[in-house]
Amino acid sequence: MKRLSLTAALLSAVMLSGCGSSHKIETAAVIENVSVDSRGGQIYYTFFRLTGGDTPDGTEIPADSFEQACDLARREYIPNLSLAKLELLMINRDICGEVLKRDIEYISTQSSFSPMAYFTLCDSQTLKSVCENTSVQQLIEEQLALCKSQNADVNISYLSLFNSYSRADSGDVTVPYVSCDGEIRISAIKISK
């Protein structure tokens, strides 16, 4: 009898102990990389989801700004969008004058973004490479850290770039530039504030 009661109590504990009050994180909505490019005069923000595979899972969203792209993503493309794990923002150098300052200012107002996440300008081939293999993002992040160690003036994070833009002095800011012609290369370039 004692054994039967103990077995029944054990089974009840196992069956009723579930995770009823826990929250499941929808990894399909966790974004780790955003690239910004243009085609035919339209700017596209591609949100790459956190994935364990070799092939990136990106959603391309036509928008005029990062703020608008985030709003559209939440409403129409990626329900439960989370940018808390965003590690890298890559902007095509050809359109940086249109989007860079505005998008960095928007990011600076968002408390959910990591202030240490990386930023870089890049060429079209680099953006294409990021769409083809998830290891490219990791390689770019490693190269950005190396670039920073070799050039203290280069702004590789959102926060450092925002602070450079906010300084009263006029002139140029130094940012990283990633190019891909068979292999990933990174350099520090100057752009106007």
N, C-alpha and C positions, 0 to 999 in steps of 0.2 A: 504494500500500500504506500509506504514511504517512498519507494523507488518510483512508483507510478505518479505520485504527486510531484516529485522532483523532476521527472521527465516532462510532465505537462507544464510545469512552471518554466522550465528551460525552453521548451518549444514556444510558449507564449512570449517569452522575452525576445526570442529570436525573430518571431513573426511580427511583433508589434513595435520593435525598436527602430524600424526604418528611418529615413531621413525626411520626414514629413515637413519639417520647417526649414530645410536647407534650400539653397538657391542654386540651380544648375547654371553654370556659365555656358552660354551658347558660343562656342569657339568660332562658329561660322560668322559671328558678328564682331570678332576682335580683330582690329586692323593693326598691322605691324609696319606697313609701308604705304606711302602715297606718292604717285608720280604725276607730274603736271606736264602736259604737252598740248599741241594744237594741230588741227587739220582743217583746211578749208576755212580759216578764220574763226573757228570755234575752239575754245579751250576745253580740254578734257582732263578730269581728275580721275585717276585710276586708284581705287582702294584695294589693296592686297590684304586678304585675310590671313590670319595665323593658320599655318598648315604644317602637318608633319611630313608631307610628301615632297617630291622633287620638283613638281610643277606648281607654280604659283596660281592662286585662285584670286583673280582680279575682277573688279566690277568697274567699268568705265562710265563716268557720269559727266555729261556736258553741263558746264556751269560757267558763270562769269567770275566767280571767286571761290576760295576755299570754304568760306562761310556758307555760301549758297550750295556748294557741293555737299557739305555735311548735312544741311537741312534736307536736301533732295534724297540723299542716301538714307537718312532716317525715315523719311516719309514713304519713299517709293521703291528703294532698291535693297537696303540692308536693315531690316527691322532690328532693334536692339543694338544698333551700332555702338561700339566702344572704341574710343581713341586713346584710352589710358595706356595701352601697350605700344603706341606708335613710336617706332624707333628711327624712321628715316623719311624725310621729305626730299624728293628729287624733282628739280624743275629744269625743263629744257632751257638751255642758255638763250636760245632765240627769243623766248618770251619772258625772260626774267624782268625786263623793264615794265611789262604790263602787270605782273602778278606778285613779284617777290615782296616788295615793301608792304603792300596791302595785306597779303596773306600772313606774313610774319607778325604784323600788328594784330591781326585777328587772333592768331595762335597765342600771342602774349596775354590776351584777355581770358583765356580758357584755363581754369584751374585744373582741369582733368588731364591736360597735356604735360608730359615730362619736360621740364625746362632744359634737360640735358640731352634730349633726343637730337639726332644728327640732321643736318641739312646739307645739301650740295646742289650745285648747278651741274648739268651734264649734257651730253650730246644725244641725238636721236638713237644712235646705235646702242648706247648704254641702256636707255629706256626699253628698247627692244630686248636686250639681254636679260633684264630684270623680269620681263614677262615670260621668259622661256625657262628659267631655272632659279629656284629659291636660293641656291648657294651664292648667287651673284650679289644679293643684298648683304650677306655676311662678309663677303670679300670687300665690298665697298666700305662697310663700317670699319673693317680692319685697316684699310688704306686711309680712311679719314683720320683715325687715331694716329697713324704713322705720320701723316701730313702735318697734323697739329704738333707732334713732337719735334718735327723738323723746322716748323715755322710758327712761332708763338703768336704772330699777328693774325693768323687765319681764323676765321669765325666758323666753327663747325657745328655749333648748336644753335637752336632757335634763340635761346636767351642771349648768347653772346652777340648774335647778329642784331637782335632787337636793341640791345644796349649800344651797339655801334651806330645804328641808325638814330638813336635817341640823343647821342652826344651833340653838343652845340656846334662843334667844329665842322666845317664843311670839308669836302674832299671825297676820297675814296675809302671803300672798305675792302678788306681782303677776304675772299671766300674760296672754298674748294671748287674745283672743276674736274669732273670725271669724264674721261673719254674712253672709247672702246674701238680699237681697230684690230681685233683679234684677241687682245688682252686688255684688261682694265688698267688704266693709267690715271693718276691723279696729280693735279698741280694746284698751286695757289695763284689766283688771278685777282686783279683789282677791278671793282665796279664802282660807278658813281653812286653817291647816296641819293 
